[in-house]
Amino acid sequence: MEENKKNSGNKGKTFPLPPKKNAKNSGWKRWVKFIWIGLIAVVLGISGLFFAVSQGFLGEMPDVKELENPDIYVASEIYSSDGVLLGKFEKEKTQPITYKDLPPYLIYALQAKEDERFKEHSGIDLKSVLRAVRYGGDRGGGSTITQQLAKLLFTKEPSRNPVKRAIQKLKEWVVAVSLEKRYTKEEIITLYFNKFDFTHNANGIEMASKIYFNKSASQLTLPEAAIFVSMLEAPNANNPLRENSSRPKDRRDVVLKQMLDTGYIDQTNYDKAVATPITTDYHPIKDITDGYSAYYKFYLRKEIDAYLKDYEKETGKKLNLFKDGLKIYVTLDSKMQKYAEESIKEHLTDLQRRFDAEQRGRKNRPFYYLNDKQINNLMMQAVKRTGRYKQMVAENMPEDSILAEFHKPVKMSRFTWAGEEEVEMSPWDSIRWHKQIAQAGLMSMVPGTGEIKAWVGGIDWQHFQYDHIKQGKRQVGSTFKPFVYATAIMKLGLTPCSTISNASFNKGSYHVPGRGGMLTLKDALAHSQNPVALRLAEMTGTQSVIQTARDLGVTEEISTSLPMALGTSDITIYEMLGAYSTFANYGNYNKPEMIWRIEDVNGRVIKEVISEPKEVMNPNYAYTMIELMKGVAQYGTASGELGRKGISKAIEIAGKTGTTQNNSDGWFMGITPKLATGAWVGWEDRATHFYGTGEGQGAKMALPIWAIFMKKVWADKSLKISPDDKFIKPLDWKDGCSNLQGLSGGYGDDGGLQTIDDLKNPRPADTEPKNPGKKEENVNEHLNTSEDIDFNK
């Protein structure tokens, strides 16, 4: 009732409606709302992205400890058995400089060119970023000095993939902010200049100043400081050593102009600086991997890494070879190492001269028995192994364009025994040039302990990064024959005076010519008679020979066919020398070892290597092999060359020469009572070799290195290795022979047997083969081998 009255009272009255919204004002407010939402979303998105990057959700981030101590690298040192520092494992060769020693011009140039608001920002300069985005980098990049330092320390190589590079950039931003929190601006600039690689082994500004201008960084002039800052954007393109290029000066002057525009220098200093020509005083510093040392360090690092992994498994503690200041004590003797290096250089300088004389004027130099197509295939294999080719492929460059680049002449250095030679030639011609350079390897060890005393894996690491001691495997030729003889002595009870037929060997279609008659084992091995080695392998069985080689430490694959007796297998110098040393160690095999002890920075022993000899044959059998191999040096294939090198026949040397088919490889394994040494000489490709066996046999190629080395060792009385040392016979050893006589006649003037073809039809070493295109074997495959007879002809 009451409700009805209320309603009836309101009858006829109207209530005002809400005012209509202005459509124009409503749309504006909606856009403001969207903008704020978008802005908040962007801020949250960027914050979230930075958080994700900092937490490693987009990939591993540098350790905070590394950020706090990025410059602490304590090199590990290598000490020889005679206490000499042989080298270091160091991240980089550098000489750090402090901020107070940096010339003001250098700091001003850096800030003017790279980061004019460096003092104002906290690692990221948004103005520079926006400018770089707007102009596509044409008016400078967006990276601050701190970001560039972050890239130097942790990014290293920028990715070519746009997405990955964007992630790298985000990481650099995060690291830059972290660096700004931990370092002062002065420390960041100092760290940047100390870490930058100015090329030519110039790591850091102090090293660069000495290499390019032969002065300390504190003495740099304004133009010189501007040059180094210009190199920060392109160290190779803007390098002051570039001849016939205006770019280095142009870019230097750009830096000077920016210093003028930002007020760091006045007009007078600017005019004087740009008028100054670039004059360098280049003093190169050899890289730590130059020359010979890199070869043993290449092997040494692998061994150490394996030991450090074992140590980490045992203790949970991880050690870094380049940062943690380890002390590595090795068995190498600094003097023997030096003598080995000198011996290789002395002999190969002469050998290369003779080889170049043989090759002079040859169209297919330095290859034999290959046609143009085969040579091109061989060259292309080498091209595809180069870093230059792989980089071009990664950049999706067409194959024809890549080959065109390989045929364009450029300035480069090439190896010669007189020193590096600066030339202008195409990469293609450079590859072919270096294929004609003779290679070599030498290893020396103590038979009784397994200690490696010298390790020369090649002739120059900068140009030939391949170790011929343990990495390289080459056919061993007749140096394999002692394994056959040792098997026959153990299995058949033969003695040095046991006789074997030297008649031609026939097995089905397989035929190896012989000279007839009966030979004692000592004479047969001394003159490396192939039919005798084949008969002995047939009598014992090739599996027995393989087992002997295995017992002596040879792990490489060995064929079971009879030609294996002539050395068709590929084996390293490292394994061959370990096997030969067993004969001098009374039948006890010692694994060749280079490491003696590894200590941490505090002197605690991380690893101590103890050689454990393994008895593989009776001492009498082992000494019988020594007695057999003495004949090689006394009157056999090594006697002539040893005599020419002034080594007396009275010196006790047990050895074996080896020459593979077509003279592709030359070997000599020589044992003295206290030192065993193996040497190999050859070329990168088996198609490169001396044409005639007179020059190409092991006695001419490798034995001279051994002889030069041993004469140096004997002359150094501090080494206590004398030419008067004698092999000690086992008390119950009996040879069962008397008045052993060597063969005479038909063995060449050096006591080394020539091939049958050479004996019948001697040919001069500088003539072409009658059918140079006849052989079509893959030159990268190993051919059948014979020291004396090419049984495939």
C-alpha positions in Angstrom: 0.0 0.0 0.0 2.8 2.3 1.0 4.8 1.3 -2.1 1.9 2.2 -4.4 1.7 5.7 -2.8 5.3 6.3 -3.5 5.0 5.2 -7.1 1.8 7.2 -7.6 3.6 10.3 -6.3 6.4 10.0 -8.8 4.0 9.7 -11.7 4.7 12.2 -14.4 8.2 13.1 -13.1 11.3 12.4 -15.3 14.8 11.8 -14.2 17.8 13.2 -16.1 19.9 10.6 -18.1 23.7 10.5 -17.8 25.4 12.8 -20.2 26.5 11.2 -23.5 30.2 10.6 -23.7 32.2 12.5 -26.3 33.4 10.0 -28.9 36.5 12.0 -29.7 37.6 12.2 -26.0 36.8 8.5 -25.4 39.1 7.4 -28.4 42.0 9.5 -27.2 41.8 8.1 -23.7 41.6 4.6 -25.1 44.8 5.2 -27.0 46.5 6.6 -23.9 45.5 3.5 -22.1 46.8 1.2 -24.8 50.1 3.1 -24.9 50.6 2.8 -21.2 49.7 -0.9 -21.3 52.1 -1.3 -24.2 54.8 0.6 -22.5 54.4 -1.4 -19.3 54.5 -4.6 -21.4 57.6 -3.5 -23.2 59.3 -2.6 -19.9 58.2 -5.9 -18.3 59.2 -7.8 -21.5 62.7 -6.2 -21.5 63.1 -6.8 -17.8 62.0 -10.4 -18.2 64.3 -10.9 -21.2 67.3 -9.5 -19.3 66.4 -11.7 -16.3 66.2 -14.7 -18.6 69.5 -13.9 -20.1 71.2 -13.2 -16.7 69.9 -16.5 -15.3 71.2 -18.4 -18.3 67.8 -19.4 -19.7 69.0 -18.4 -23.2 72.4 -20.0 -22.9 75.2 -20.3 -20.5 76.4 -17.0 -19.0 80.0 -16.3 -17.7 80.7 -17.2 -14.1 80.4 -14.3 -11.7 83.9 -15.2 -10.4 85.2 -14.8 -14.0 83.6 -11.4 -14.1 85.3 -10.4 -10.9 88.7 -11.8 -12.0 88.7 -12.0 -15.8 92.4 -11.1 -16.1 93.9 -13.7 -13.8 95.7 -16.2 -16.1 98.6 -17.9 -14.5 100.5 -19.8 -17.2 101.5 -23.4 -16.7 105.2 -24.0 -17.1 107.1 -26.8 -18.8 110.4 -27.8 -17.2 112.9 -30.2 -18.9 114.7 -33.0 -17.1 117.7 -30.8 -16.8 115.8 -28.0 -15.1 115.3 -25.6 -18.1 112.0 -23.8 -18.7 111.1 -25.2 -22.2 107.9 -23.2 -22.6 104.5 -22.3 -21.2 100.8 -23.1 -21.7 99.5 -19.6 -21.7 96.2 -18.1 -22.8 98.0 -15.3 -24.6 101.4 -13.7 -24.6 100.9 -10.2 -23.2 102.4 -7.5 -21.0 99.7 -5.9 -18.9 99.8 -2.2 -18.4 98.3 0.0 -15.6 96.0 3.0 -16.2 98.6 5.5 -15.1 100.9 4.3 -17.9 98.3 4.7 -20.6 99.1 8.0 -22.5 96.2 10.5 -22.2 95.9 10.8 -26.0 95.1 7.0 -26.2 92.3 7.3 -23.7 90.9 10.5 -25.3 91.0 8.8 -28.8 89.2 5.7 -27.4 86.4 7.8 -25.9 86.0 10.1 -28.9 85.9 7.2 -31.4 84.1 4.5 -29.5 82.1 5.9 -26.7 81.8 9.7 -26.2 79.4 9.3 -23.2 81.5 6.6 -21.5 81.8 8.6 -18.2 78.0 9.0 -18.1 76.4 5.6 -18.8 76.3 2.4 -16.7 77.3 0.0 -19.5 74.6 0.6 -22.1 74.2 3.9 -24.0 70.5 4.1 -25.1 71.2 7.1 -27.3 73.9 5.2 -29.2 71.6 2.2 -29.6 68.8 4.3 -31.0 71.2 6.1 -33.3 72.6 2.8 -34.6 69.0 1.4 -35.1 67.8 4.6 -36.9 70.8 4.9 -39.3 71.6 1.2 -39.6 75.1 1.7 -38.1 76.2 4.2 -40.7 76.8 6.8 -38.0 78.5 4.5 -35.6 77.6 1.4 -33.7 75.6 1.2 -30.5 78.2 -0.7 -28.4 79.9 1.0 -25.5 83.5 0.4 -24.5 82.2 -1.8 -21.7 80.1 -3.9 -24.1 83.1 -4.3 -26.4 85.1 -5.4 -23.4 82.3 -7.9 -22.6 82.6 -9.3 -26.1 86.4 -9.5 -25.8 86.2 -11.4 -22.6 83.3 -13.8 -23.2 81.7 -13.7 -26.6 84.9 -14.1 -28.6 83.6 -14.7 -32.2 80.2 -13.1 -33.1 77.7 -15.6 -34.6 76.7 -15.2 -38.3 73.2 -16.4 -37.4 71.0 -13.3 -36.8 69.0 -14.9 -34.0 72.1 -16.2 -32.2 73.9 -12.9 -32.7 70.9 -11.1 -31.1 71.1 -13.4 -28.1 74.9 -12.8 -27.9 74.2 -9.0 -28.0 71.8 -9.3 -25.1 74.4 -11.3 -23.1 76.9 -8.6 -23.8 74.5 -6.0 -22.4 74.0 -8.1 -19.2 77.8 -8.7 -18.8 78.5 -5.0 -19.5 76.2 -3.9 -16.7 77.8 -6.5 -14.4 81.3 -5.2 -15.3 80.2 -1.6 -14.5 79.1 -2.7 -11.1 82.5 -4.4 -10.3 85.0 -2.1 -12.0 85.7 1.6 -12.1 85.7 3.4 -15.5 89.5 3.5 -15.4 89.8 -0.2 -14.7 87.5 -1.0 -17.7 89.6 1.1 -20.1 92.8 -0.5 -18.8 91.3 -4.0 -19.1 90.1 -3.3 -22.6 93.5 -2.1 -23.9 95.2 -5.1 -22.2 92.9 -7.7 -23.7 92.6 -6.5 -27.3 94.4 -8.5 -30.0 96.2 -6.1 -32.4 97.4 -9.0 -34.6 101.0 -10.0 -35.3 101.1 -11.6 -31.8 100.4 -8.1 -30.3 98.1 -9.0 -27.5 97.4 -5.8 -25.5 98.5 -2.2 -26.1 102.0 -2.6 -24.5 102.9 -5.6 -26.7 101.4 -3.8 -29.7 103.4 -0.6 -29.1 106.7 -2.6 -28.9 105.9 -4.7 -32.0 104.7 -1.9 -34.3 106.7 1.1 -33.0 109.5 -0.4 -30.9 108.5 1.7 -27.8 106.4 1.4 -24.7 102.8 2.4 -24.8 103.5 5.3 -22.5 105.7 6.9 -25.2 103.0 6.8 -28.0 102.5 10.0 -29.9 99.1 11.4 -30.8 99.1 9.9 -34.4 100.3 6.5 -33.1 97.6 6.4 -30.4 95.0 7.3 -33.1 96.3 4.4 -35.2 95.7 1.8 -32.5 92.2 3.1 -31.7 91.4 2.9 -35.5 92.5 -0.8 -35.3 89.9 -1.5 -32.7 87.2 -1.6 -35.5 89.3 -3.6 -37.9 92.8 -4.7 -36.8 93.7 -6.2 -40.1 92.1 -3.8 -42.6 93.4 -0.7 -40.6 96.8 -2.3 -39.8 99.7 0.2 -40.3 101.9 -2.5 -41.7 99.7 -2.7 -44.8 101.6 -1.4 -47.8 100.2 0.4 -50.8 96.9 1.1 -48.9 95.6 4.4 -47.9 93.0 3.0 -45.5 95.2 2.8 -42.3 95.9 6.6 -42.6 92.3 7.4 -43.6 90.9 5.7 -40.6 93.5 7.2 -38.3 92.5 10.6 -39.5 88.9 9.8 -38.8 89.8 9.2 -35.2 91.7 12.4 -35.1 88.7 14.3 -36.5 86.5 12.9 -33.9 88.9 13.9 -31.2 88.8 17.5 -32.6 85.0 17.5 -32.8 84.7 16.3 -29.2 87.2 18.9 -27.9 90.0 16.5 -26.9 92.5 18.2 -29.2 92.7 21.7 -30.8 93.0 22.6 -34.4 96.8 23.0 -34.3 97.4 19.5 -32.9 94.9 18.1 -35.3 96.6 19.7 -38.4 100.0 18.5 -37.2 98.8 15.0 -36.5 97.0 14.4 -39.9 100.1 15.8 -41.7 102.2 13.1 -40.0 102.9 10.1 -42.3 102.5 6.6 -40.8 106.0 5.3 -39.9 106.3 2.0 -38.2 109.4 0.3 -36.6 108.3 -3.3 -36.8 109.8 -5.7 -34.3 108.0 -9.0 -34.5 107.8 -11.3 -31.5 107.8 -15.0 -32.2 104.6 -16.8 -31.3 104.7 -19.5 -28.6 103.8 -22.1 -31.2 106.5 -21.1 -33.8 109.2 -23.5 -34.8 109.5 -26.9 -33.3 108.2 -26.6 -29.7 104.6 -26.7 -30.7 104.9 -30.3 -31.8 105.8 -31.7 -28.5 103.4 -29.3 -26.8 100.6 -30.6 -29.1 101.2 -34.1 -27.7 101.9 -33.0 -24.2 98.7 -31.0 -23.9 96.6 -34.1 -24.9 98.4 -36.2 -22.2 98.0 -33.5 -19.5 94.3 -33.0 -20.4 93.7 -36.8 -19.9 95.5 -36.7 -16.5 93.5 -33.6 -15.4 90.2 -35.3 -16.2 91.2 -38.3 -14.1 92.2 -36.0 -11.3 88.8 -34.2 -11.5 87.0 -37.6 -11.3 89.1 -38.6 -8.3 88.9 -35.3 -6.3 86.1 -33.3 -7.9 88.5 -30.4 -8.4 88.8 -29.0 -11.9 92.1 -27.5 -13.0 92.7 -25.3 -16.0 96.0 -25.8 -17.9 96.0 -22.1 -19.0 94.9 -20.4 -15.8 96.0 -22.4 -12.8 99.8 -22.2 -13.0 100.6 -25.9 -13.1 104.2 -27.1 -13.2 104.8 -29.8 -15.7 108.1 -31.7 -15.4 108.9 -33.6 -18.6 111.5 -36.1 -19.5 112.8 -34.1 -22.5 116.4 -32.9 -22.2 116.7 -29.3 -23.4 120.1 -30.0 -25.0 119.0 -33.1 -26.8 115.9 -31.3 -28.0 118.0 -28.5 -29.4 120.4 -30.9 -31.1 117.5 -32.8 -32.7 116.0 -29.6 -34.1 119.4 -28.5 -35.4 120.0 -31.9 -37.0 116.8 -31.8 -38.9 117.4 -28.3 -40.2 121.0 -29.0 -41.2 120.1 -32.1 -43.2 116.8 -31.0 -44.7 118.3 -27.7 -45.9 120.7 -29.8 -48.1 118.1 -32.4 -49.0 115.6 -29.8 -50.1 118.3 -28.2 -52.3 118.9 -31.5 -54.0 115.2 -32.2 -54.4 114.6 -28.7 -55.9 117.4 -29.3 -58.4 115.7 -32.6 -59.5 112.3 -30.8 -59.9 113.6 -27.8 -61.8 111.7 -27.3 -65.0 109.2 -30.1 -64.4 105.6 -29.4 -65.4 104.1 -31.7 -62.8 106.5 -30.5 -60.0 106.6 -31.9 -57.3 104.5 -35.0 -58.3 105.5 -38.2 -60.1 103.3 -40.8 -61.8 100.2 -38.5 -61.7 98.3 -37.0 -64.6 96.7 -33.6 -64.6 93.4 -34.8 -63.4 94.9 -36.7 -60.4 97.0 -33.7 -59.5 93.9 -31.4 -59.6 92.0 -33.9 -57.3 95.0 -33.9 -54.9 95.1 -30.2 -54.8 91.4 -29.9 -54.3 91.6 -32.2 -51.3 94.2 -29.8 -49.8 92.1 -26.7 -50.6 89.1 -28.1 -48.8 91.1 -28.7 -45.7 92.1 -25.0 -45.4 90.4 -22.6 -43.0 90.0 -20.2 -45.9 87.8 -22.6 -47.9 85.7 -23.6 -44.9 85.0 -20.0 -44.1 83.9 -19.3 -47.6 81.6 -22.3 -47.6 80.1 -21.1 -44.3 79.3 -17.8 -46.0 77.4 -19.7 -48.7 79.9 -18.6 -51.4 79.5 -20.6 -54.7 82.1 -23.2 -55.5 83.3 -21.4 -58.7 83.7 -18.1 -56.7 85.7 -19.9 -54.1 88.1 -21.3 -56.6 88.4 -17.9 -58.3 89.5 -16.5 -54.9 92.0 -19.3 -54.5 93.6 -18.3 -57.8 93.9 -14.6 -57.0 97.4 -13.5 -56.0 97.6 -12.0 -52.5 100.5 -11.1 -50.2 101.5 -13.9 -47.9 104.5 -15.6 -46.3 105.8 -19.0 -47.3 108.2 -21.4 -45.7 111.9 -21.6 -46.8 114.8 -23.1 -44.9 116.4 -19.6 -45.2 113.5 -18.2 -43.2 110.0 -17.0 -44.0 109.7 -15.3 -47.4 107.1 -12.6 -48.1 105.7 -13.1 -51.6 102.6 -12.3 -53.7 101.1 -15.5 -54.9 97.7 -17.2 -55.0 96.6 -19.5 -52.2 96.4 -22.3 -54.8 100.1 -21.8 -55.7 101.0 -21.5 -52.0 99.5 -24.9 -51.3 101.5 -26.4 -54.2 104.7 -24.7 -53.0 104.4 -26.1 -49.5 103.7 -29.6 -50.9 107.2 -29.7 -52.3 108.8 -29.0 -48.9 110.4 -32.1 -47.3 109.0 -33.1 -43.9 110.7 -34.9 -41.1 110.2 -36.3 -37.6 112.7 -37.4 -34.9 112.1 -39.0 -31.5 114.8 -40.1 -29.1 114.3 -42.1 -25.8 116.1 -44.0 -23.1 115.4 -47.8 -23.7 115.8 -48.7 -20.1 113.3 -46.2 -18.7 111.0 -45.2 -21.6 111.9 -41.5 -21.0 111.5 -39.5 -24.2 114.5 -37.1 -24.5 113.8 -35.4 -27.8 110.6 -34.9 -29.8 110.6 -33.0 -33.2 107.3 -33.7 -34.9 107.8 -31.4 -37.9 109.7 -28.5 -39.4 107.6 -25.5 -38.7 104.2 -25.4 -36.9 103.0 -22.2 -38.4 103.0 -23.7 -41.9 102.7 -27.5 -41.2 100.5 -28.2 -38.2 100.8 -31.9 -38.3 102.9 -34.0 -35.8 104.9 -36.8 -37.5 105.8 -38.5 -34.2 102.4 -39.7 -32.8 99.8 -38.2 -35.1 101.3 -39.1 -38.4 101.3 -42.7 -39.7 103.5 -43.7 -42.6 104.5 -46.9 -44.2 107.6 -48.2 -42.4 109.2 -50.2 -45.2 112.1 -52.5 -44.1 112.2 -51.1 -40.6 109.4 -53.7 -40.0 111.7 -56.6 -40.8 113.2 -56.9 -37.4 109.8 -57.9 -36.1 109.8 -60.7 -38.7 113.3 -61.8 -37.7 112.5 -61.7 -34.0 109.5 -63.9 -34.5 111.6 -66.4 -36.4 114.2 -66.5 -33.7 111.6 -67.0 -31.0 109.3 -69.5 -32.9 111.9 -71.4 -35.0 115.0 -71.3 -32.8 117.1 -69.5 -35.5 120.4 -67.8 -34.7 122.3 -65.0 -36.4 124.2 -67.7 -38.4 121.2 -69.7 -39.5 120.9 -69.6 -43.3 117.9 -68.9 -45.5 117.5 -69.0 -49.3 117.7 -65.7 -51.1 116.3 -67.0 -54.3 113.4 -65.3 -56.0 110.2 -65.7 -53.9 107.1 -67.0 -55.7 103.7 -67.4 -54.2 100.9 -67.8 -56.8 101.0 -64.6 -59.0 103.1 -62.8 -56.4 106.8 -62.7 -57.4 109.7 -60.9 -55.7 113.1 -61.3 -57.5 116.1 -62.5 -55.4 119.8 -62.8 -56.0 120.1 -66.5 -55.2 122.3 -68.4 -52.7 122.0 -68.9 -49.0 122.4 -66.0 -46.5 122.8 -66.0 -42.8 120.2 -64.1 -40.9 122.7 -61.4 -40.0 123.8 -60.9 -43.6 120.2 -61.0 -44.9 119.0 -58.3 -42.5 122.2 -56.2 -42.9 121.5 -56.0 -46.7 117.7 -56.0 -46.3 117.0 -58.9 -48.6 113.3 -59.1 -49.3 113.0 -62.8 -50.3 114.5 -63.8 -46.9 112.0 -61.6 -45.0 109.1 -63.1 -47.0 110.3 -66.7 -46.4 110.7 -66.1 -42.6 107.1 -64.6 -42.5 105.8 -67.6 -44.4 107.6 -70.0 -42.1 106.3 -68.4 -38.9 103.0 -67.3 -40.1 102.0 -63.7 -40.5 99.7 -63.9 -37.4 102.8 -64.7 -35.3 104.6 -61.7 -36.7 101.6 -59.5 -35.9 101.6 -60.8 -32.3 105.2 -60.0 -31.9 104.6 -56.5 -33.1 101.6 -56.2 -30.7 103.8 -57.4 -27.8 106.3 -54.7 -28.8 103.7 -52.0 -28.5 102.5 -51.6 -32.1 98.7 -51.0 -32.1 98.2 -49.9 -35.7 96.4 -52.2 -38.2 98.7 -54.7 -39.9 97.8 -56.8 -42.9 97.9 -60.6 -42.7 99.1 -60.9 -46.3 102.8 -61.8 -46.9 103.9 -58.4 -48.2 103.4 -57.2 -44.6 106.9 -58.6 -44.0 108.3 -55.8 -46.2 106.6 -53.0 -44.2 103.3 -52.2 -46.0 101.7 -51.1 -42.7 101.3 -47.5 -41.5 102.9 -47.0 -38.1 104.0 -44.0 -36.1 107.6 -43.1 -35.1 106.4 -43.2 -31.5 105.3 -46.9 -31.7 108.3 -48.0 -33.9 110.8 -46.5 -31.5 109.1 -48.0 -28.4 109.3 -51.4 -30.1 113.0 -51.1 -31.1 113.9 -49.9 -27.6 112.6 -53.3 -26.3 115.5 -55.0 -28.0 118.0 -52.8 -26.1 116.1 -53.3 -22.8 116.6 -57.1 -22.7 113.1 -57.8 -24.0 111.3 -55.5 -21.6 108.9 -53.1 -23.2 108.6 -49.6 -21.8 105.8 -47.3 -23.0 107.5 -44.1 -24.2 106.6 -41.3 -21.8 107.2 -37.6 -21.8 105.7 -36.5 -18.5 107.5 -37.1 -15.3 105.4 -35.2 -12.8 102.6 -32.6 -12.7 102.2 -30.2 -9.7 99.6 -27.6 -8.9 100.5 -23.9 -8.2 101.2 -24.8 -4.6 103.6 -27.7 -5.4 101.2 -30.5 -4.6 101.6 -33.5 -6.9 98.7 -33.9 -9.3 100.2 -36.8 -11.3 103.4 -38.8 -11.2 104.1 -41.0 -14.2 105.9 -44.2 -13.4 107.0 -46.5 -16.2 106.1 -50.1 -15.7 108.2 -52.4 -17.9 106.6 -55.4 -19.5 108.6 -58.5 -20.4 107.7 -59.5 -23.9 110.7 -61.7 -24.9 113.6 -63.6 -23.4 116.7 -61.4 -22.9 118.7 -63.8 -25.1 116.3 -63.3 -28.0 116.4 -59.5 -27.5 120.2 -59.4 -27.5 120.2 -61.6 -30.6 118.2 -58.9 -32.4 120.8 -56.3 -31.3 123.5 -58.5 -32.7 121.7 -58.9 -36.0 121.0 -55.2 -36.4 124.7 -54.3 -35.6 125.4 -55.8 -39.1 123.3 -53.0 -40.7 125.6 -50.4 -39.3 128.8 -52.3 -39.6 128.6 -53.5 -43.3 125.0 -53.3 -44.4 122.7 -50.7 -45.8 123.6 -48.0 -43.2 127.4 -48.5 -43.2 128.3 -46.3 -46.2 126.4 -43.2 -45.0 127.5 -43.6 -41.4 131.1 -43.7 -42.7 130.6 -40.6 -44.7 129.3 -38.8 -41.6 132.5 -39.8 -39.8 131.0 -42.4 -37.5 133.4 -45.3 -36.8 132.4 -48.9 -37.3 133.8 -49.5 -33.9 130.9 -47.7 -32.3 128.2 -50.2 -31.3 125.0 -49.2 -33.2 122.1 -51.5 -33.9 119.9 -50.1 -36.6 117.7 -50.6 -39.6 117.1 -48.5 -42.7 113.7 -48.4 -44.5 112.5 -47.1 -47.8 109.0 -47.4 -49.1 107.8 -47.9 -52.7 108.7 -45.1 -55.1 111.0 -43.6 -52.3 108.0 -42.0 -50.7 109.3 -42.5 -47.1 112.8 -42.8 -45.7 113.4 -44.3 -42.3 116.3 -45.0 -40.0 115.9 -46.6 -36.5 119.2 -46.5 -34.6 119.9 -47.9 -31.1 122.9 -47.2 -29.0 123.3 -48.7 -25.5 121.9 -45.7 -23.7 119.8 -44.0 -26.4 117.4 -45.1 -29.1 116.4 -42.7 -31.9 114.1 -42.9 -34.9 114.0 -40.6 -37.8 111.6 -40.3 -40.8 111.7 -38.1 -43.9 109.1 -37.8 -46.6 106.6 -35.4 -48.1 103.0 -34.5 -47.5 101.9 -36.7 -50.4 103.3 -40.1 -51.4 103.4 -38.9 -55.1 106.1 -36.4 -54.1 109.5 -38.1 -53.8 112.9 -38.5 -55.3 112.7 -40.3 -58.6 115.8 -42.5 -58.0 116.5 -44.8 -55.1 120.0 -43.4 -55.0 118.7 -40.2 -53.4 115.4 -41.5 -52.1 116.5 -44.4 -49.9 116.3 -44.3 -46.1 120.1 -44.3 -45.8 120.2 -41.0 -47.7 117.0 -39.4 -46.5 116.7 -40.1 -42.8 120.0 -41.7 -41.6 122.0 -38.4 -41.9 119.6 -36.7 -39.4 120.3 -39.6 -36.9 124.1 -39.3 -37.5 124.2 -35.5 -37.1 122.1 -35.8 -33.9 124.2 -38.6 -32.3 127.5 -36.8 -33.1 126.2 -33.7 -31.2 125.0 -35.9 -28.3 128.3 -37.7 -28.1 130.2 -34.4 -28.2 128.3 -33.1 -25.2 130.0 -34.7 -22.3 127.4 -33.4 -19.8 124.9 -35.9 -21.3 127.1 -38.8 -20.3 126.3 -40.7 -23.5 129.6 -41.9 -25.1 130.5 -43.6 -28.4 132.4 -46.0 -26.3 129.3 -47.3 -24.6 128.8 -51.1 -25.1 125.7 -53.3 -25.2 125.8 -55.7 -22.3 125.3 -59.3 -23.2 123.1 -61.6 -21.1 125.4 -64.0 -19.1 124.1 -67.1 -20.9 123.9 -65.6 -24.4 125.5 -67.6 -27.3 125.3 -66.7 -30.9 126.5 -70.0 -32.2 128.3 -68.2 -35.0 131.9 -67.2 -35.8 133.6 -65.1 -38.4 130.4 -63.6 -39.9 131.2 -62.0 -43.2 129.1 -59.4 -45.0 128.1 -59.8 -48.6 130.1 -57.9 -51.2 129.4 -56.6 -54.7 126.2 -55.2 -56.2 125.2 -53.1 -53.3 126.0 -49.6 -54.5 128.8 -47.4 -53.2 127.1 -46.8 -49.9 126.5 -50.4 -49.0 122.8 -49.9 -49.7 121.2 -52.3 -52.1 119.6 -50.7 -55.2 116.4 -51.9 -56.8 116.8 -54.7 -59.3 115.8 -52.2 -62.1 118.5 -49.8 -60.9 121.1 -52.6 -61.0 120.2 -53.6 -64.5 119.5 -50.1 -65.9 120.8 -47.3 -63.8 118.8 -44.1 -64.4 119.8 -40.5 -63.6 117.8 -39.0 -60.8 116.8 -35.9 -62.8 115.1 -37.7 -65.7 111.4 -38.3 -66.1 109.8 -41.8 -65.8 109.0 -43.3 -69.2 105.3 -43.5 -68.4 104.5 -40.7 -65.9 100.8 -41.2 -66.3 100.9 -45.0 -65.9 100.2 -45.3 -62.2 96.7 -44.4 -61.1 96.7 -45.4 -57.5 95.0 -43.1 -55.0 98.1 -41.2 -53.7 96.4 -40.9 -50.3 96.3 -44.7 -49.9 99.4 -46.5 -48.8 101.2 -48.5 -51.5 102.9 -51.8 -51.2 106.4 -51.4 -49.8 109.9 -52.7 -50.4 113.2 -51.2 -49.4 115.0 -52.9 -52.3 112.5 -54.1 -54.9 109.4 -52.6 -56.3 107.5 -55.9 -56.7 104.5 -54.2 -58.3 106.5 -53.2 -61.4 
